[in-house]
């Protein structure tokens, strides 16, 4: 768990076409700058979980 006051992330989002007909699917990648850990995700909940684990606090919710 990070205990410093500044925590930085680089987040990439893109649309990926599906193999079957239909709308493209959102995909994402998150990089934690301080630890250099990264994760890929398909759901926003997975991104928020990663941020919460690395920052040590709950992320803001809409």
N, CA and C of each residue as an Amber inpcrd file, in Angstrom:
protein
   186
   0.8440000  -1.1770000   0.0000000   0.0000000   0.0000000   0.0000000
   0.8900000   1.2420000   0.0000000   0.5460000   2.2360000  -0.7990000
   1.3020000   3.4750000  -0.9060000   0.8650000   4.4210000   0.2010000
   1.8230000   5.0230000   0.8810000   1.4810000   5.9510000   1.9570000
   1.9200000   7.3770000   1.6420000   2.3730000   7.6260000   0.4380000
   2.7870000   8.9770000   0.0710000   1.5890000   9.8010000  -0.3640000
   1.7870000  11.1120000  -0.4020000   0.6490000  11.9790000  -0.7130000
   0.3460000  12.0560000  -2.2080000   1.3270000  11.8000000  -3.0690000
   1.0970000  11.8430000  -4.5080000   1.1420000  10.4450000  -5.0930000
   0.1020000  10.0880000  -5.8000000   0.0280000   8.8030000  -6.4740000
  -0.3770000   9.0980000  -7.9100000   0.3880000   8.5570000  -8.8670000
   0.1310000   8.8640000 -10.2760000  -0.1470000   7.6000000 -11.0700000
  -1.0830000   7.7220000 -12.0090000  -1.4500000   6.6330000 -12.8950000
  -1.4880000   7.1510000 -14.3280000  -1.1380000   6.2830000 -15.2620000
  -1.3290000   6.5580000 -16.6830000  -2.3780000   5.5590000 -17.1470000
  -3.4650000   6.0740000 -17.7060000  -4.5830000   5.2220000 -18.1240000
  -4.7990000   5.3910000 -19.6190000  -4.8580000   4.2690000 -20.3360000
  -5.1440000   4.2790000 -21.7780000  -6.4670000   3.5530000 -22.0060000
  -7.2920000   4.1160000 -22.8530000  -8.5660000   3.4990000 -23.2420000
  -8.6310000   3.4290000 -24.7550000  -9.2130000   2.3500000 -25.2730000
  -9.3970000   2.2340000 -26.7060000 -10.5980000   1.3530000 -27.0020000
 -11.0860000   1.4640000 -28.2270000 -12.1850000   0.6240000 -28.6970000
 -11.6060000  -0.4950000 -29.5440000 -12.0390000  -1.7140000 -29.2600000
 -11.5470000  -2.8790000 -29.9870000 -12.7190000  -3.5470000 -30.6930000
 -12.5810000  -3.8090000 -32.0000000 -13.6830000  -4.4610000 -32.7200000
 -13.9200000  -5.8730000 -32.1990000 -15.1600000  -6.2960000 -32.2540000
 -15.5150000  -7.6600000 -31.8420000 -15.4140000  -8.5940000 -33.0450000
 -15.1950000  -9.8690000 -32.7620000 -15.1250000 -10.8690000 -33.8330000
 -16.5020000 -11.0420000 -34.4700000 -17.5550000 -11.0270000 -33.6440000
 -18.9260000 -11.1540000 -34.1510000 -19.4630000  -9.7550000 -34.4670000
 -20.4650000  -9.6720000 -35.3070000 -21.0450000  -8.3570000 -35.5770000
 -21.5560000  -7.6990000 -34.2960000 -21.3800000  -6.4170000 -34.2140000
 -21.8260000  -5.6760000 -33.0440000 -20.9040000  -4.4980000 -32.7830000
 -21.2580000  -3.7020000 -31.8010000 -20.4460000  -2.5200000 -31.5090000
 -19.0790000  -2.9170000 -30.9290000 -18.0890000  -2.0550000 -31.0880000
 -16.7780000  -2.3660000 -30.5140000 -16.8370000  -2.3870000 -28.9890000
 -15.8070000  -2.9710000 -28.3750000 -15.7530000  -3.1270000 -26.9200000
 -14.6480000  -2.2260000 -26.3630000 -14.9450000  -1.5350000 -25.2340000
 -13.9370000  -0.7170000 -24.5750000 -12.9170000  -1.6240000 -23.9000000
 -11.6480000  -1.2630000 -24.0290000 -10.5480000  -1.9440000 -23.3510000
  -9.6900000  -0.8780000 -22.6810000  -8.8850000  -1.2830000 -21.7170000
  -8.0550000  -0.3070000 -21.0460000  -6.7910000  -0.8810000 -20.4500000
  -5.8770000   0.0030000 -20.1270000  -4.5900000  -0.3350000 -19.5030000
  -4.2940000   0.7500000 -18.4810000  -3.8340000   0.3490000 -17.2970000
  -3.4800000   1.3090000 -16.2610000  -2.0590000   0.9980000 -15.7940000
  -1.2750000   2.0690000 -15.6000000   0.1150000   1.9590000 -15.1720000
   0.2920000   2.8030000 -13.9170000   0.7720000   2.1760000 -12.8400000
   1.0290000   2.8900000 -11.5910000   2.4750000   3.3810000 -11.6390000
   2.6570000   4.6890000 -11.6820000   3.9710000   5.2860000 -11.9000000
   4.9570000   4.9390000 -10.7880000   4.5440000   5.0080000  -9.5440000
   5.4710000   4.7990000  -8.4340000   6.0170000   3.3710000  -8.3640000
   5.1880000   2.3660000  -8.6030000   5.6390000   0.9650000  -8.4870000
   5.9170000   0.3210000  -9.8440000   5.5260000   0.9830000 -10.9170000
   5.6670000   0.4910000 -12.2840000   4.8240000  -0.7700000 -12.5320000
   3.8200000  -1.0020000 -11.7010000   2.9000000  -2.1220000 -11.9180000
   1.8490000  -1.6910000 -12.9280000   1.3150000  -2.6690000 -13.6510000
   0.3100000  -2.3610000 -14.6620000  -0.7350000  -3.4580000 -14.7230000
  -1.8690000  -3.1080000 -15.3030000  -2.9620000  -4.0720000 -15.4530000
  -3.7920000  -3.6920000 -16.6700000  -4.3800000  -4.6790000 -17.2870000
  -5.3360000  -4.4720000 -18.3750000  -6.7250000  -4.7240000 -17.8180000
  -7.7140000  -4.0500000 -18.3720000  -9.0810000  -4.2320000 -17.8830000
 -10.0820000  -4.0530000 -19.0090000 -11.2420000  -4.6450000 -18.7910000
 -12.3860000  -4.5090000 -19.7000000 -13.5460000  -3.7970000 -19.0150000
 -13.5180000  -3.7540000 -17.6880000 -14.6070000  -3.1340000 -16.9390000
 -14.0460000  -2.0430000 -16.0400000 -14.7800000  -0.9630000 -15.9260000
 -14.3690000   0.1710000 -15.1110000 -14.1310000  -0.2370000 -13.6590000
 -14.9120000  -1.1760000 -13.1630000 -14.7560000  -1.6440000 -11.7790000
 -13.3610000  -2.2180000 -11.5350000 -12.7770000  -2.8780000 -12.5380000
 -11.4350000  -3.4380000 -12.3910000 -10.3820000  -2.3340000 -12.3370000
 -10.5640000  -1.2930000 -13.1180000  -9.6660000  -0.1340000 -13.0510000
  -9.7350000   0.5080000 -11.6680000 -10.9400000   0.7530000 -11.1660000
 -11.1030000   1.3910000  -9.8630000 -10.5170000   0.5370000  -8.7370000
 -10.6330000  -0.7760000  -8.8420000 -10.0600000  -1.6670000  -7.8340000
  -8.5320000  -1.5500000  -7.8160000  -7.9150000  -1.5100000  -8.9880000
  -6.4680000  -1.3570000  -9.0880000  -6.0210000  -0.0330000  -8.4720000
  -6.7050000   1.0440000  -8.8070000  -6.3730000   2.3680000  -8.2660000
  -6.5120000   2.3720000  -6.7490000  -7.5780000   1.7900000  -6.2470000
  -7.7980000   1.7450000  -4.8030000  -6.6760000   0.9750000  -4.1020000
  -6.2690000  -0.1510000  -4.6650000  -5.2000000  -0.9470000  -4.0580000
  -3.8780000  -0.1910000  -4.0380000  -3.5410000   0.4760000  -5.1130000
  -2.2530000   1.1550000  -5.2030000  -2.2400000   2.4770000  -4.4260000
  -3.3570000   3.1770000  -4.3810000  -3.4120000   4.4740000  -3.6880000
  -3.6710000   4.3160000  -2.2000000  -4.2670000   3.1960000  -1.8100000
  -4.5610000   2.9750000  -0.4030000  -5.8180000   3.6810000   0.0700000
  -6.5750000   4.2310000  -0.8460000  -7.8480000   4.8780000  -0.5100000
  -8.8390000   4.5980000  -1.6380000 -10.1100000   4.7290000  -1.3360000
 -11.1280000   4.5470000  -2.3730000 -11.0430000   5.6750000  -3.3890000
 -11.1670000   5.3440000  -4.6840000 -11.1590000   6.3880000  -5.6990000
 -12.4630000   7.1810000  -5.6550000 -12.4800000   8.3470000  -6.2650000
 -13.7260000   9.1090000  -6.3140000 -14.7790000   8.3640000  -7.1330000
 -16.0060000   8.4740000  -6.7370000 -17.1080000   7.8350000  -7.4670000
 -17.9890000   8.9150000  -8.0790000 -18.4740000   8.6470000  -9.2770000
 -19.3470000   9.6420000  -9.9460000 -20.6440000   9.8630000  -9.2000000
